[in-house]
Amino acid sequence: MAAITYERLKNNIAEDEVAGPLVMVTFRCPVTEKLFHSVATMRESTPGRGEARLSDRALGGLQASMHKVFPPVQETGFDKVSGKPLQARGGTNFDRQAHERAVVEAFEAIAPQFAWDSERKAFIDAEEAKNPLCQFDRQLMDHPIDADWERVVAARMLAAVAAADGKISDSERAFFANVLNGATGGLEALQKEGAPSKLELSETRPGTRATMLMLAYALALSDEHLDASEIKLLDKFARALGVNVEREEHIRHWASEKVIENMLAGCYADGRLDADEMKRIEALARNIGVNEALVAKIDVRVRKRLGDG
């Protein structure tokens, strides 16, 4: 199983524009000619931390989804005296590898909408490939969080969930550092603001409420378990958002399924998924309400998306 690489994306890249540290990419389906737009931020390469845990793989996949919620922005400072814009951070200091990594990251944010076509040596529209989106990705597409103030509310929800068990891991801190942008503020600022109030949550648009709760559940479940304090907070959010218990259970299941998908995709990123790793994933899946038959179905969807290279 081949990972998503810049080489595999060459037949899909229709346009690639760099603005400071941002890379704005338009991907094209070679069958339908449909265009897909995405953006990512160039970053310096970071050394590997050894073998990734399943929770790290789950967070990596969730990070890709979050780029649709918190799109990277050009953060330009201004001179206090003249008022003229300063050079954007990291504007021209990135090499070709950083650019290619950003293109891959931009594609990963929309990857569920594609599937690999071995004959064309390109990714094609998932609908054309009869590889439907999971309910998590469908909800994110149909009911995006695209209002700035709702993005801040969602970010505060996520920060509160991360801190609910009394500790924020290094992986979670890295996740927030890569996901949040200048519009939302950083993790520490969000923690100081605290969880959004019942009033703030109730004033969000009805269509986005399930999306916000779904993302919060996905973050909590990516840690491979749900702490009692996390469950209490998530239930509180659900009631404030006007989500009843039955609907909350559906949303939790969407998030659980996506977490397993992210783990499988992360394992395939190195080109293989061994039997021991699959057993670990199946055991974890049972703990979060995903049965073995559904794991097999998710695995087929991931393999069809990635193809065999």
C-alpha positions, 0 to 999 in steps of 0.5 A: 500500500503506497502512501500519498506522496508528491510524485503520486499527486503530479497528475492531479495538480492543476494549479499551485501558487505560493504566497509567503509560507502558504501553498494554495493548490487546485487539484483536478479529477482527470475523469470528471475535470472537477476542481478541488481547492486546498491550502497548506502552510510550508514548515521546516522538516521535523525529525521523526520521533520513532514508531508512531502510536495509534493515537498519533496516527489518529491525531494526524488524520484528524489534523488533516480534517481540521484544515477545512475548519481552520484554514491556514491564513497569511499572517502578516505583521505591520510596522508600528510606525509606518503601518506598512506590512512586514514580510510574512513569516517564513516567506521565502526561506523554504526549500523544494521539499517543504513546498512538496510536503505542503502540497501533500498536506493540502491534498490530505485535507481533501483526500476522502473525496478521492480514490486512486485509479491505477490505470490513470496513475492519478486520484479520481473523484471518490463518487466516480470510483464508487468509494463513498465518504464516511458520515464524518466527512459527509457531515464536514462537507455538508455542514462546514464551520465556516463563520469566523466566530464559530471557528473560535467557539469550536477551537475553545471546545477542542481546547477544553476537551484536550484539557479535560483529563487534567493533562495535555500530551506533547502530541496534542500540543503539536496537533493544536500548533499545526491546526490553529491559526491567527484568527483562533489564537493559540492553545494557551489563549484558548485555555485562558478563555475557557470552554464556551458558555451555554449561551455561546453554544446555543447561538451557533447555527443549527447546521454546524452544531453536530459538526462541532460536537463531532470534532470534539468527540473525534479529538477525545477518542483519538487518545484511544479512550474516553476519560470520565471527565471528557464524557461529562464535558462532551455531554454538557456540550451536547445539551448546550448545543441542543443535541439529544442523547440519541443524536449524540450517540450517532455523532459519537459513532461517526467520530469513532469510525473516523478515528479508526479510519485515521489509524488505518490510513496512518498505518498504511502511510509507511506502506504496510499494515501488519497483523499485530497492528490490525489486532490492536486497532480491532481491540481499540475499535471494540472499546469505542463501539466499532465492531470488527465487520465495520473495521473491515469495511473501513479498511476497504475504503482506506485501501481503495482511496490509497490504492496500491501505488 
